[in-house]
């Protein structure tokens, strides 16, 4: 895009003290990127890699150890009126009503009472919360609390909106699929013993597992993640298994001729050979992960886009249903494109396959 840069990180590094201040833990190191007007950018990585740290720095809640963040060209030196940050927790104030919670940010910014009431009413109407304007947080479901939190975030009319939510199901399912695929590919005995169970798990409808996971773990994010893991696991595992089985034996013999160890054969021959099929599985898994999370939310979620889809259907609210569908499509597309971009970077030695499949 060619629009103006709204958010920019320049060589951002963040250290945290650990071990009673005796050691230094680096959360992020020399991170630089920018987000232009109208762009949707996702930070994807394992837990603890610094995603939330970057969001905290961009919102002004945390100062970097080195480097700087900029919003609309101005250095971020504290909370900024142009940035709105919605955390995973709704953080509704229990002593304020729904309408008062929505007006919290604009009230702090000094927006006149009449103007903030008008703005809050428009958002309450848009999120189907008008009839709950006088209720308190304890009287709301989990999904309704999330909608109130989002309305509060949008009420300040930010130029940058930061949302903190990981693609945990996709990442965990991909990792497990890759590990099992390699182990089964290297051991026909293990494949013979475990294949019936893995196949049965794949054939069983995933929607049937969602109620079971909810009984075990309650109405939390974990049942949704587990359903996503189940859906992503199989295509990644099959692609990795196939890749390991199809490694050219002459390449292995070449490495052995140079007296390569088993670990060297893996890292220098088997692992690079398996990467193209692995990324093919990741492409499929990135979109299926969205399906898995939605299944979990439809069956027993109290928050999220799947819940919003179900709620909109129950209220016969066609615009809300379309919004949920569009946002789900966007999330899946972002994950898919992210996999392709990583694939092109890792497999730079192969013919470019840009975004031809989109």
N, C-alpha and C positions, 0 to 999 in steps of 0.2 A: 504494500500500500504506500501511497505517497502523501498521506495526511501528516499533520504535525505530530511530533513526538510528545506523548502525554507522560510517559513514565520511562525513566532511564536509570540504569545502574552502571557505574563506572568503576571498575576494579574494586568491587566491594569485597572486603574480608571481614570476618567476624570471629573473634576468639572469646571463649568462655573459660573462666577459672574452674579447675577441678582438683580433687584431692586436697581440699582445704586450702586452695590457692597456691599449692606447690607446683601444679602442672597447668598447662594451657591446652585447651581443646579447641581445635579449629572447626567451626561449623560450616563456613563457606570461605573460599579462597579466590580472590581476584576474579569475581564474577562480573561480566559486562554484557548487557543486552538492553534493548529498548522496545517499547510498546507504542505503536502509533495509534492515532485516533481511529476508532472503529474495529481495532484488532481484538481477537480473543486469544490469549496466550495461556498455555497450561504448563505448570512446573511439575514434571513427573520424575519420581525417584523413590528409593526405599525410605522407610521410616528413619528419621534422624539424619538425613543428608543435607538439611538446611533449607527446605522449602518454606516452612513457616517463618524461619529466621529472615529470609529475604522479604516476605510479605510484611513482617513487623518493621523492617527497615524502611520499606517503601511507604508504609503508612505513617512513619515518624514515631512509632512507639518504641523504637530501639535505635540507638546510634551505632553505626558500624565502627569496627576497630580501625579500619583503613578504607579509603575510597569514599564514594559519595553516591547518594540517590538524588534524582531530580524529578520534579513534577512540573510540567508545563515550563520547563527551562529554569526553574528556581530550585536551589538546593534544599533538600528536606532536612530541617533542623528540629522538627517536632511535629506533632499532629497537624495535618493540613486540611483546610476546609475543602480542597479540591479532591481529596481522597476519602473513600469510604471503605472500611474493612469489616467484612462479616466473618466472624470466627465460626468454628464448628458448633460451639455451644450458642444457644440463642441469647443468653445473658439478659433476659428480660428482668426488669426491676419489679419485684413482687408487690411493692406498695403502690405501683402505678397501674392504671387501667390500660387496656389495649391502645386506645387512642392516645393516652398520655405517653405510653412507651414509644409509639410511632413518632410523636412530636419531640422526643427527648433530645435528639441531635440538633434540630433546628432551634429548639428552645435555648440550648447552650450557646448556639451561634448568634443569639440575639434577634432572631426573626420575630417581628411583631405577632402578638397573640392571634389576631384575626387571620393573618396570612398563613401562620402555621396550622391553624385549624382547617383552612381551605385545602392546604396541601395534604394534610393527614386524611381528610375526608376523601379526597380523590384516590389516594392509595388504598384506603380501606375498601372503597368501591371496587377498585381494580383487582384486589386480592380476595374478594367475597368475604370481607370481615366486618362489614357495616353493622350487622346485627349483634356483633360481639364487642362493639366499641367500648361499652361500659364494663365489660368483664375484666377479671384479674387473671394473671398468668396461670394460677393453680386451677382455674376453671377451663383451661384450653387443652386440647390434645397436642401431642408432640408436633404434628404437622402444622397445626394452626400457630403454634409458638414460632416455628421456623418462618412462616409467612409474615408474622408480625415483625420478626427480626429483619427480614429482607425489606419490608416496607420502611422500617426505621432507617435502614441503610440507604435506601433510595431517596428518602425524604430530603436529604441534604443536597440532592441534585449534583452528585460528584462527577468529575471528568474522568476519574479512575476508580474502578470498582475492584476490590481484591476479595477473593473467595478462597477460603482454606479448606480443601477437601481432597484426599488422596485417591488414586486409582488402585486401591489395595488389592481388590479381587483379581484384576488383570495381572498385576505384578507377581502376586503369590502363585496364582494358577500357572503362569508362564514358567516360573522358577521350578515348581514341582514337576511340571510336564517335561521340562528339559532334563532334569535330574533322572526321573524315572525312564525317560526315553533313552538316555545314554546307558543306564544300567541294564535295561532290558535288551538294548541293542548289542551290548558286549557279552551278555549271558543268555544263550538260548534256553538254558535250564530255568533261569528266573522268569523268562518270558512265558515258558510253558506252564509254570506254576501259578503265575499271577494274572495272566491274560484273561482267564474266565471271569475273575472278580472285577478287573478293570472294565471289561466289555459289559458286564452286567450293570456296573455303575454308570456307564455311558448310555446304555439302552433305557434305563429307568428314567421316567420323566422328571426333570429337575424341579418342576413345580411341586412334586410330591415330597421333596426333601425340605422345602421352605417351612412348612408347619412344624416339622420335627426339630429343625434348628431353632425355631422360635421357642418351642417348649424347653429346649435345653438352655438357651442363652437369653431368652426374654426379648422384648421389643428394643433391641439395640442394633448397632450397625453390623455386628458380627454375622448374623444369619444372612444378610444381603451379601457380605463378602464371601461367605462360604458357598453360596449358590453360584456366584460369579466364578469362584475357583473351580467348581465342578464343571462348569460349561467350558472354561478356557483350557483346562488341563488336557483333555483328550486330543484336540487337534495339534497342540504343541508337542505332546508326547509322541504321537504317531509320526510327525514329520522328523523329529530328532531320531527316533528309532530307525526309520527308513534311511536317513542320512548316514548313521553309524554303520548300518549293515551294507551300505553301498560304497564305503570307502575303498578306493582302488588298492588292492593288495600289493601292487607293485610299488606304490608310494610308501607303504609300510615297510616293505622289504628294502627300499632305498634308505630309509632312516635306520633300519637295523644294520645295513651294510656299514654305516658310519658308527656303529655301536651305540645307538641311541637307547636311552633308558625308556621304561614304560611311560613315565611321566612326560618325557620329551616327545615320544610318539604321539601322545594325546594332544599336547599343546601345539606341536608344529605340524601335525598331519591330520589327525582325526577332528580336532576342534575346528580348525579353519574350513575343512571340507564340509562339516555339518552346518555351517552358518547359513548358507543360502536357503536350505529347506527349513531351518529353524525360523528364519525371518518370515518365510511363507506361512508357517503356523502362527507366528505372532500377529501377522496381518489379520488372519481369521479371528484369533483370540481377542484382539483389541476391540472388535465390534461385538463379539459374543459376550464380552464382559459387561457391556451396557445392558444386554438382554438379561443376563443373570441378576444384576442389581435390580432391574425393574420387576422381575419375577418375585424377588424377595419383598420388595415394597408393595406390590399388588396384593400379595398373600397376607402380609402382616405388618407392613411398614406404617409408621406414624409420621414420616417425614420423607422428603425427596421427591424427585420428578415422577416416579412410579405412583407414589401416593397422591400426588397432585393430579395425575391422569385419572386415577380411580375416583378421587373426590370430585373432579370436574364431571366425570361421567354420571356419578350419582346425583349431582345437582343439575344435570342436563345443561351444563355450561359449556357450550361448544367452543367459544374462544379459549377457555382455560385448557381444554383438551388439546386444541391445536398448538397452543403455546408449549405444553408439555411434550408433544410429539416433535415439534421443531427443535426444542432444547435437547431432547434425547438424541435426535439426529446430529445435532451440532457436536455434542459430547463424543458420540461415536466417531464422527468424522475427524475431530481433533486428535483422538487417540490413534486412528488409522494413519493419518498424515504424519503424526509423530513417529510411528514405527517406520514409515517409509523414509523419513529424513534420517533417522538413526541408521537404517539399513544402507542408505546411499553413502553415509559417512564411513561405516565399517567396511562395506563391500565396495570400496572405491576402485578396486582393481577390475571390477566386472563392468560390462556394458551398462550405461545409464538406463534405468527404468523409471525415471522421474515419477510423475503422478499419473501415468497413463491409464491406470485402472480406476481412477476416480471419474 
